[in-house]
């Protein structure tokens, strides 16, 4: 399958990232692959924040995966720093290849390197396959999440 590189996302990667974000029933409803302007602005904003890491997985020159890792210093848990993993996507051609595991392992190691004591993520209730995937990697469904659309 060729060598895999996980690196910081660049503006040229945005079309591939957005295509992956939109490539499922939930993403198809909320993403706009035909208008990249807000995504490019968001990546520029994220790139200037040292606590934000948007990465892509590249194999043979092609973006095949992505995720965002956010580092959050905190007061709770004795001043613990935690990370949040968001927007994990693997290109349809790569699903089942182990790429998702490599991306999450990258996020865990990066979190350790940032001094985090906890890695957390949320997953839509309808994503049963994703839930099994995260549990296989050692995550536990220990909390109930709430969101407020603004």
Residue frames as a rotation matrix with the C-alpha (Angstrom) as fourth column:
UNK 1
0.555 0.832 0.000 0.00
0.832 -0.555 0.000 0.00
0.000 0.000 -1.000 0.00
UNK 2
0.115 -0.583 0.805 2.98
0.410 -0.710 -0.573 2.34
0.905 0.396 0.157 0.03
UNK 3
-0.699 -0.479 -0.532 4.43
0.685 -0.232 -0.691 4.50
0.208 -0.847 0.490 2.73
UNK 4
0.475 0.878 0.061 2.16
0.751 -0.441 0.491 6.69
0.458 -0.187 -0.869 4.80
UNK 5
-0.772 -0.617 0.152 2.99
0.459 -0.707 -0.538 10.23
0.439 -0.346 0.829 5.84
UNK 6
0.435 0.833 -0.342 0.98
0.885 -0.327 0.331 12.07
0.164 -0.447 -0.879 8.48
UNK 7
-0.715 -0.694 0.082 1.61
0.689 -0.720 -0.088 15.80
0.120 -0.007 0.993 8.26
UNK 8
-0.465 0.513 -0.722 0.02
0.157 -0.754 -0.637 19.17
-0.871 -0.410 0.270 8.89
UNK 9
0.258 0.664 0.702 -2.75
0.894 0.111 -0.434 19.99
-0.366 0.739 -0.565 6.45
UNK 10
-0.807 -0.469 -0.360 -2.12
0.245 -0.819 0.519 22.70
-0.538 0.330 0.776 3.87
UNK 11
-0.183 0.767 -0.615 -4.52
-0.589 -0.586 -0.557 24.79
-0.787 0.260 0.559 1.82
UNK 12
-0.463 -0.050 -0.885 -3.95
-0.855 0.289 0.431 22.49
0.234 0.956 -0.176 -1.20
UNK 13
-0.979 0.070 -0.192 -5.31
0.117 0.963 -0.244 19.59
0.168 -0.261 -0.951 0.91
UNK 14
-0.678 0.734 0.019 -8.64
-0.446 -0.391 -0.805 21.27
-0.584 -0.555 0.592 1.66
UNK 15
-0.082 0.717 -0.693 -10.58
-0.967 0.112 0.230 19.90
0.243 0.688 0.684 -1.36
UNK 16
-0.379 -0.115 -0.918 -9.63
-0.128 0.989 -0.071 16.32
0.916 0.090 -0.390 -0.43
UNK 17
-0.994 0.028 -0.107 -10.40
0.110 0.112 -0.988 16.92
-0.015 -0.993 -0.114 3.27
UNK 18
-0.482 0.869 -0.112 -13.82
-0.747 -0.475 -0.466 18.38
-0.458 -0.141 0.878 2.52
UNK 19
-0.114 0.417 -0.902 -14.61
-0.766 0.541 0.347 15.55
0.633 0.730 0.257 0.10
UNK 20
-0.678 -0.166 -0.716 -13.91
0.226 0.880 -0.417 13.04
0.700 -0.445 -0.559 2.89
UNK 21
-0.930 0.367 -0.022 -15.96
-0.115 -0.345 -0.932 15.05
-0.350 -0.864 0.363 5.41
UNK 22
-0.256 0.877 -0.406 -18.89
-0.925 -0.345 -0.161 15.02
-0.281 0.334 0.900 2.98
UNK 23
-0.428 -0.021 -0.904 -18.58
-0.632 0.722 0.282 11.32
0.647 0.692 -0.322 2.07
UNK 24
-0.883 0.328 -0.335 -21.19
0.452 0.786 -0.422 9.86
0.124 -0.524 -0.843 4.41
UNK 25
-0.039 0.977 0.211 -24.88
0.814 -0.091 0.573 10.44
0.579 0.194 -0.792 5.13
UNK 26
0.493 0.203 -0.846 -24.24
0.762 -0.570 0.308 12.88
-0.419 -0.796 -0.436 7.99
UNK 27
-0.413 -0.775 -0.478 -21.48
0.373 -0.623 0.687 14.82
-0.831 0.105 0.547 6.26
UNK 28
-0.674 0.209 0.708 -23.45
0.712 -0.068 0.698 15.02
0.194 0.976 -0.102 3.02
UNK 29
0.401 0.916 0.002 -26.06
0.854 -0.374 0.362 17.08
0.332 -0.143 -0.932 4.90
UNK 30
0.814 -0.024 -0.580 -23.68
0.390 -0.717 0.578 19.54
-0.430 -0.697 -0.574 6.56
UNK 31
-0.220 -0.961 -0.169 -20.66
0.364 -0.242 0.900 19.99
-0.905 0.136 0.402 4.29
UNK 32
0.827 0.465 -0.314 -20.35
-0.049 -0.498 -0.866 22.09
-0.559 0.732 -0.389 1.11
UNK 33
0.082 -0.882 0.465 -17.60
0.639 0.404 0.654 20.71
-0.765 0.243 0.597 -1.16
UNK 34
0.245 0.060 0.968 -18.52
0.931 -0.295 -0.218 23.24
0.272 0.954 -0.128 -3.88
UNK 35
0.706 -0.056 0.706 -17.65
-0.123 -0.991 0.045 26.25
0.698 -0.119 -0.707 -1.69
UNK 36
0.265 -0.723 -0.638 -14.19
0.799 0.535 -0.274 25.86
0.540 -0.437 0.719 -0.14
UNK 37
-0.029 -0.306 0.951 -13.95
-0.073 -0.949 -0.308 29.48
0.997 -0.079 0.005 1.08
UNK 38
0.654 0.285 0.701 -15.10
-0.658 -0.244 0.712 28.84
0.374 -0.927 0.028 4.67
UNK 39
0.934 -0.343 -0.100 -12.88
0.356 0.875 0.328 25.77
-0.025 -0.342 0.939 4.96
UNK 40
0.142 -0.918 0.370 -9.81
0.680 -0.181 -0.710 27.65
0.719 0.353 0.599 3.76
UNK 41
0.113 -0.029 0.993 -10.52
-0.460 -0.888 0.026 30.46
0.881 -0.460 -0.114 6.23
UNK 42
0.912 0.269 0.310 -10.96
-0.398 0.395 0.828 27.93
0.100 -0.879 0.467 9.02
UNK 43
0.679 -0.723 -0.129 -7.69
0.705 0.691 -0.161 26.15
0.206 0.018 0.978 8.19
UNK 44
-0.045 -0.698 0.714 -5.87
0.254 -0.700 -0.668 29.48
0.966 0.151 0.209 8.20
UNK 45
0.396 0.292 0.871 -7.34
-0.714 -0.498 0.492 30.30
0.577 -0.817 0.012 11.63
UNK 46
0.998 0.019 0.053 -6.51
-0.047 0.807 0.588 26.84
-0.032 -0.590 0.807 12.97
UNK 47
0.512 -0.858 0.041 -2.96
0.646 0.354 -0.676 26.97
0.566 0.373 0.735 11.60
UNK 48
-0.095 -0.545 0.833 -2.15
-0.192 -0.811 -0.552 30.02
0.977 -0.213 -0.028 13.74
UNK 49
0.566 0.365 0.739 -3.30
-0.790 -0.014 0.613 28.35
0.234 -0.931 0.281 16.97
UNK 50
-0.460 -0.870 -0.177 -0.58
-0.774 0.491 -0.400 26.17
0.435 -0.047 -0.899 18.58
UNK 51
-0.579 0.310 0.754 -3.27
-0.491 0.605 -0.626 24.06
-0.650 -0.733 -0.198 20.30
UNK 52
0.607 0.794 -0.040 -4.85
-0.461 0.310 -0.832 23.02
-0.648 0.523 0.554 17.00
UNK 53
-0.621 -0.781 0.068 -3.45
-0.443 0.421 0.792 20.29
-0.647 0.462 -0.607 14.79
UNK 54
0.675 0.730 -0.107 -5.24
-0.479 0.324 -0.816 19.50
-0.561 0.602 0.569 11.53
UNK 55
-0.443 -0.884 0.152 -3.40
-0.516 0.390 0.763 16.66
-0.733 0.260 -0.629 9.85
UNK 56
0.619 0.518 -0.590 -3.69
-0.785 0.385 -0.486 14.62
-0.024 0.764 0.645 6.70
UNK 57
0.093 -0.535 0.840 -2.52
-0.038 0.841 0.540 11.12
-0.995 -0.082 0.058 5.96
UNK 58
0.463 -0.051 -0.885 -0.86
-0.852 -0.302 -0.428 10.97
-0.246 0.952 -0.183 2.55
UNK 59
0.121 -0.401 0.908 -0.09
0.122 0.914 0.388 7.80
-0.985 0.063 0.160 0.64
UNK 60
-0.330 -0.368 0.869 1.65
0.867 0.246 0.433 7.94
-0.373 0.897 0.238 -2.74
UNK 61
-0.971 -0.194 0.141 0.99
0.233 -0.908 0.348 11.68
0.061 0.371 0.927 -2.99
UNK 62
-0.308 0.942 0.136 -2.75
0.057 -0.124 0.991 11.34
0.950 0.313 -0.015 -2.31
UNK 63
-0.687 0.191 0.701 -4.62
-0.718 -0.329 -0.614 12.57
0.113 -0.925 0.364 0.80
UNK 64
-0.408 0.491 -0.770 -6.34
-0.013 0.840 0.543 9.46
0.913 0.231 -0.336 2.18
UNK 65
0.170 0.495 -0.852 -7.21
0.894 0.286 0.344 10.48
0.414 -0.821 -0.393 5.75
UNK 66
-0.365 -0.248 0.897 -7.55
-0.063 -0.955 -0.289 13.41
0.929 -0.162 0.333 8.12
UNK 67
0.304 0.551 -0.777 -8.27
0.880 0.150 0.450 14.41
0.365 -0.821 -0.439 11.67
UNK 68
0.140 -0.228 0.963 -8.16
-0.242 -0.951 -0.190 17.43
0.960 -0.207 -0.189 13.95
UNK 69
0.051 -0.225 -0.973 -6.49
0.892 0.449 -0.057 17.29
0.450 -0.865 0.223 17.37
UNK 70
0.354 0.141 0.925 -7.22
-0.173 -0.962 0.213 20.06
0.919 -0.235 -0.316 19.87
UNK 71
-0.445 -0.571 -0.690 -5.15
0.673 0.296 -0.678 20.49
0.592 -0.766 0.253 23.03
UNK 72
0.400 0.682 0.613 -7.05
-0.040 -0.655 0.755 21.93
0.916 -0.326 -0.235 26.00
UNK 73
-0.799 -0.594 -0.095 -5.27
0.124 -0.007 -0.992 23.00
0.589 -0.804 0.079 29.18
UNK 74
0.231 0.971 0.067 -7.61
0.043 -0.079 0.996 22.80
0.972 -0.227 -0.060 32.16
UNK 75
-0.285 -0.222 0.933 -8.13
-0.866 -0.357 -0.350 23.15
0.410 -0.907 -0.090 35.88
UNK 76
0.681 0.619 0.391 -10.09
-0.728 0.633 0.265 19.96
-0.083 -0.465 0.881 36.54
UNK 77
0.922 -0.329 -0.204 -8.33
0.302 0.941 -0.152 16.66
0.242 0.078 0.967 37.18
UNK 78
0.520 -0.727 -0.448 -5.58
0.505 -0.161 0.848 18.50
-0.689 -0.667 0.284 39.07
UNK 79
0.266 -0.379 -0.886 -4.84
-0.506 -0.838 0.207 20.89
-0.821 0.393 -0.415 36.22
UNK 80
-0.153 -0.326 0.933 -4.79
0.449 0.818 0.360 18.19
-0.880 0.474 0.021 33.56
UNK 81
-0.408 0.012 -0.913 -4.37
-0.789 -0.508 0.346 18.91
-0.460 0.861 0.216 29.90
UNK 82
0.023 0.481 0.877 -6.62
0.225 0.852 -0.473 16.91
-0.974 0.208 -0.089 27.60
UNK 83
-0.892 -0.208 -0.402 -7.00
-0.334 -0.295 0.895 16.53
-0.304 0.933 0.194 23.89
UNK 84
0.215 0.958 0.188 -10.06
-0.224 0.236 -0.946 16.20
-0.951 0.161 0.266 21.71
UNK 85
-0.867 -0.388 0.313 -10.02
0.164 0.371 0.914 14.26
-0.471 0.844 -0.258 18.46
UNK 86
0.155 0.919 -0.363 -12.46
-0.199 -0.331 -0.922 15.54
-0.968 0.215 0.131 15.84
UNK 87
0.578 0.215 -0.787 -13.24
-0.729 -0.296 -0.617 15.07
-0.366 0.931 -0.014 12.17
UNK 88
-0.445 -0.717 0.537 -11.61
-0.358 0.692 0.627 11.67
-0.821 0.087 -0.564 11.74
UNK 89
0.712 0.650 -0.267 -12.09
-0.510 0.217 -0.832 10.56
-0.482 0.729 0.486 8.16
UNK 90
-0.443 -0.757 0.481 -10.57
-0.084 0.569 0.818 7.86
-0.892 0.322 -0.316 6.00
UNK 91
-0.401 0.251 -0.881 -11.02
-0.908 -0.235 0.346 7.82
-0.120 0.939 0.322 2.23
UNK 92
0.598 0.777 0.198 -13.45
-0.731 0.629 -0.265 5.10
-0.330 0.014 0.944 1.10
UNK 93
0.608 -0.422 -0.673 -10.66
-0.390 0.579 -0.716 3.31
0.692 0.698 0.187 -0.82
UNK 94
-0.433 -0.899 0.061 -8.62
-0.409 0.136 -0.902 2.98
0.803 -0.416 -0.427 2.39
UNK 95
0.202 0.567 0.798 -11.29
-0.975 0.042 0.217 1.83
0.089 -0.822 0.562 4.85
UNK 96
0.974 0.160 0.157 -10.34
-0.193 0.955 0.225 -1.45
-0.114 -0.250 0.961 6.48
UNK 97
0.573 -0.813 -0.100 -6.65
0.120 0.204 -0.972 -0.94
0.810 0.545 0.215 5.69
UNK 98
0.241 -0.489 -0.839 -5.57
0.969 0.173 0.177 0.03
0.059 -0.855 0.515 9.22
UNK 99
-0.429 -0.418 0.801 -5.25
0.486 -0.854 -0.185 3.69
0.761 0.310 0.569 8.31
UNK 100
0.486 0.684 0.543 -7.83
-0.162 -0.540 0.826 4.79
0.859 -0.490 -0.151 10.88
UNK 101
0.842 -0.253 -0.476 -5.87
0.538 0.441 0.718 2.98
0.028 -0.861 0.508 13.58
UNK 102
-0.177 -0.972 0.155 -2.66
0.960 -0.206 -0.191 4.71
0.218 0.115 0.969 12.45
UNK 103
-0.179 0.178 0.968 -4.37
0.124 -0.972 0.201 8.12
0.976 0.156 0.151 12.58
UNK 104
0.823 0.529 0.208 -5.73
-0.147 -0.156 0.977 7.56
0.549 -0.834 -0.050 16.09
UNK 105
0.573 -0.702 -0.424 -2.38
0.817 0.448 0.362 6.18
-0.064 -0.554 0.830 17.28
UNK 106
-0.365 -0.658 0.659 -0.76
0.672 -0.676 -0.303 9.35
0.645 0.332 0.689 15.88
UNK 107
0.209 0.547 0.810 -3.28
-0.192 -0.790 0.583 11.47
0.959 -0.277 -0.060 17.82
UNK 108
0.949 0.114 -0.295 -2.63
0.238 0.357 0.903 9.55
0.209 -0.927 0.312 21.05
UNK 109
0.151 -0.975 -0.163 1.13
0.988 0.151 0.008 9.90
0.017 -0.162 0.987 20.70
UNK 110
-0.364 -0.226 0.903 0.86
0.381 -0.921 -0.077 13.59
0.850 0.316 0.422 19.82
UNK 111
0.635 0.664 0.394 -1.35
-0.156 -0.390 0.907 14.06
0.756 -0.638 -0.144 22.88
UNK 112
0.735 -0.469 -0.490 1.26
0.676 0.451 0.583 12.39
-0.053 -0.760 0.648 25.08
UNK 113
-0.253 -0.906 0.339 3.93
0.922 -0.332 -0.198 14.64
0.292 0.262 0.920 23.60
UNK 114
-0.180 0.295 0.938 1.76
0.015 -0.953 0.302 17.67
0.983 0.068 0.168 24.45
UNK 115
-0.944 -0.275 0.185 1.54
-0.184 -0.032 -0.982 16.50
0.276 -0.961 -0.021 28.09
UNK 116
-0.070 0.995 0.064 -2.09
-0.803 -0.095 0.589 15.40
0.592 -0.010 0.806 27.92
UNK 117
-0.809 -0.100 0.580 -3.48
-0.496 0.645 -0.581 13.08
-0.316 -0.757 -0.572 30.56
UNK 118
-0.134 0.867 0.480 -6.68
0.227 0.498 -0.837 12.30
-0.965 -0.003 -0.263 28.65
UNK 119
-0.980 0.002 -0.201 -7.75
-0.196 -0.217 0.956 11.88
-0.041 0.976 0.213 25.02
UNK 120
-0.326 0.930 0.169 -11.43
0.201 0.243 -0.949 12.28
-0.924 -0.276 -0.266 24.32
UNK 121
-0.982 0.127 -0.138 -13.71
-0.165 -0.231 0.959 12.27
0.090 0.965 0.248 21.33
UNK 122
-0.163 0.970 0.179 -17.36
-0.425 0.095 -0.900 12.22
-0.890 -0.223 0.397 20.44
UNK 123
-0.999 -0.035 0.008 -19.05
-0.009 0.466 0.885 10.15
-0.034 0.884 -0.466 17.78
UNK 124
-0.388 0.918 -0.087 -22.58
-0.885 -0.344 0.315 10.52
0.259 0.199 0.945 16.46
UNK 125
-0.177 0.405 0.897 -24.95
-0.660 0.628 -0.414 7.99
-0.730 -0.665 0.156 17.99
UNK 126
0.798 0.585 -0.143 -25.69
-0.476 0.467 -0.745 6.54
-0.369 0.663 0.651 14.55
UNK 127
0.300 -0.779 -0.550 -22.05
-0.807 0.101 -0.582 5.58
0.509 0.619 -0.598 13.84
UNK 128
0.890 0.142 0.433 -22.07
-0.388 0.735 0.556 2.07
-0.239 -0.663 0.709 15.34
UNK 129
0.743 -0.669 -0.005 -19.05
0.530 0.593 -0.606 0.93
0.409 0.447 0.796 13.29
UNK 130
0.077 -0.716 0.694 -17.05
-0.187 -0.694 -0.695 3.92
0.979 -0.076 -0.188 14.54
UNK 131
0.521 0.166 0.838 -18.01
-0.834 -0.109 0.540 3.12
0.181 -0.980 0.081 18.13
UNK 132
0.972 -0.188 0.138 -16.70
0.156 0.965 0.213 -0.43
-0.174 -0.186 0.967 17.79
UNK 133
0.449 -0.844 0.292 -13.52
0.441 -0.075 -0.894 0.92
0.777 0.531 0.339 16.19
UNK 134
0.088 -0.414 0.906 -12.84
-0.586 -0.757 -0.289 3.36
0.805 -0.506 -0.310 19.06
UNK 135
0.758 0.220 0.614 -13.59
-0.641 0.429 0.637 0.70
-0.123 -0.876 0.466 21.68
UNK 136
0.874 -0.484 -0.041 -11.08
0.444 0.830 -0.337 -1.65
0.198 0.276 0.941 20.00
UNK 137
0.095 -0.871 0.481 -8.49
0.277 -0.441 -0.854 1.10
0.956 0.214 0.199 20.42
UNK 138
-0.562 -0.366 -0.741 -9.16
0.746 0.162 -0.646 1.36
0.356 -0.916 0.182 24.16
UNK 139
-0.805 0.369 0.464 -11.65
-0.416 -0.909 0.000 4.23
0.422 -0.194 0.886 24.31
UNK 140
-0.714 0.636 -0.292 -14.64
0.694 0.589 -0.413 3.77
-0.091 -0.498 -0.863 26.61
UNK 141
-0.292 0.732 0.615 -18.11
0.217 -0.576 0.788 5.27
0.931 0.364 0.009 26.19
UNK 142
-0.591 -0.120 -0.798 -17.98
0.782 0.160 -0.603 6.72
0.200 -0.980 -0.001 29.70
UNK 143
-0.733 0.288 -0.616 -19.95
0.083 -0.861 -0.501 9.94
-0.675 -0.418 0.608 29.23
UNK 144
0.201 0.799 0.567 -23.06
0.934 0.019 -0.357 11.27
-0.296 0.601 -0.742 27.54
UNK 145
-0.826 -0.563 -0.030 -22.39
0.511 -0.770 0.382 14.23
-0.238 0.300 0.924 25.26
UNK 146
0.342 0.916 -0.210 -24.65
0.706 -0.398 -0.586 17.19
-0.620 0.053 -0.783 24.64
UNK 147
-0.770 -0.527 0.360 -24.58
0.633 -0.556 0.539 19.73
-0.084 0.643 0.761 21.83
UNK 148
0.215 0.789 -0.576 -26.41
0.452 -0.603 -0.658 22.98
-0.866 -0.119 -0.486 21.27
UNK 149
-0.150 -0.215 0.965 -26.72
0.986 -0.101 0.130 24.12
0.069 0.971 0.227 17.67
UNK 150
-0.098 0.055 -0.994 -26.11
0.375 -0.923 -0.088 27.89
-0.922 -0.382 0.070 17.36
